[in-house]
Every structure is written in C-alpha cells, then in structure tokens.
Amino acid sequence: MWKHRDITFDISCPPEIEMDSYPGSIGQVITNFTQNAVVHAFKDSASGKISISCRQLKDKVEIVFADNGSGISKDNLERIFDPFFTTNRHQGGTGLGLHIVYNLVTQKLRGSITVTSGPNEGTCFTLLLPLEV
C-alpha cells in the first residue's frame, strides 16, 4: 500500500518489555491502523510519518500509534469504531477495520483504546494492554 509513497515509520519499543498475550491480534491492530493511515490520513499527500511507541506502566503496556496526516473530523471521530462506518465506501472500504480493532483490543486483549484527532492535526491511538492475558 505504501510501497511507492514517502511514508516513514518511527518505532520506539524497548526490547525488555515482555508480554504473555496474543501477538497475532496486536499485529492485526497495528496493520489496521497502518492501512487506515495510508488510505485516509495520507490520501491527499504523497508523504507522511507514522510513529509507534511502547512503554511499560506497571502491569500494563501502553502502545501509541500516531500519524501526522489529515486528521479526523469531530463528527466522524465519534463514529470510527462503529461497524460499517466508512468515509471510503466508494473505493471499497467496508467500515470494519476500526470496529475489528476495537473488539480485539477490548475483548481478546482485555485492554482499552482511546483516540485523539482533529482536522489537519493527525491522529493518535493509545492502547493500554495488560502484560498478561
């Protein structure tokens, strides 16, 4: 998806963080965030930046996924985790990506997810996951 675009990744996750969890589900969450950034945040731009940072907070890990893209309007921000909500249906979007993310994080990974964004401010998702599930 981003092969021919100037999108950079900045990843900062200390190697000493160890989790007994579901790495496939965490990978799916990061993949969905990345796809959304490429399709939505950077749709009008040939370049952009995505950062992923992790830190341990006692018995939890905080994962922050942020982009410097176009951001999300307030009206859309309130609906992004709803099933079938998409602003990209005309290009094949199903509106299930962030709904799946929400369910993976809150049910399978037993964590929480918050999002902050605004038009032309980028988007930041913060996950708080237990070290052991």
TALINCOR-V409454 format. One record per backbone hydrogen bond with DSSP energy under -1.0 kcal/mol. NH is the residue of the N-H (numbers start at 1). CO is the residue of the C=O. If there is no record, write none. Layout:
nh=NH co=CO
nh=NH co=CO
This chain:
nh=5 co=2
nh=6 co=46
nh=7 co=5
nh=8 co=48
nh=10 co=50
nh=12 co=52
nh=17 co=14
nh=20 co=131
nh=26 co=22
nh=27 co=23
nh=28 co=24
nh=29 co=25
nh=30 co=26
nh=31 co=27
nh=32 co=28
nh=33 co=29
nh=34 co=30
nh=35 co=31
nh=36 co=32
nh=37 co=33
nh=38 co=34
nh=39 co=35
nh=40 co=36
nh=41 co=36
nh=42 co=37
nh=45 co=42
nh=48 co=6
nh=50 co=8
nh=51 co=66
nh=52 co=10
nh=53 co=64
nh=54 co=12
nh=55 co=62
nh=57 co=60
nh=60 co=57
nh=61 co=129
nh=62 co=55
nh=63 co=127
nh=64 co=53
nh=65 co=125
nh=66 co=51
nh=67 co=123
nh=68 co=49
nh=70 co=41
nh=77 co=73
nh=78 co=74
nh=79 co=76
nh=82 co=79
nh=84 co=95
nh=85 co=82
nh=91 co=88
nh=92 co=89
nh=93 co=88
nh=100 co=96
nh=101 co=97
nh=102 co=98
nh=103 co=99
nh=104 co=100
nh=105 co=101
nh=106 co=102
nh=107 co=103
nh=109 co=104
nh=111 co=105
nh=112 co=128
nh=114 co=126
nh=116 co=124
nh=120 co=70
nh=121 co=118
nh=123 co=67
nh=124 co=116
nh=125 co=65
nh=126 co=114
nh=127 co=63
nh=128 co=112
nh=129 co=61
nh=131 co=59
nh=133 co=20
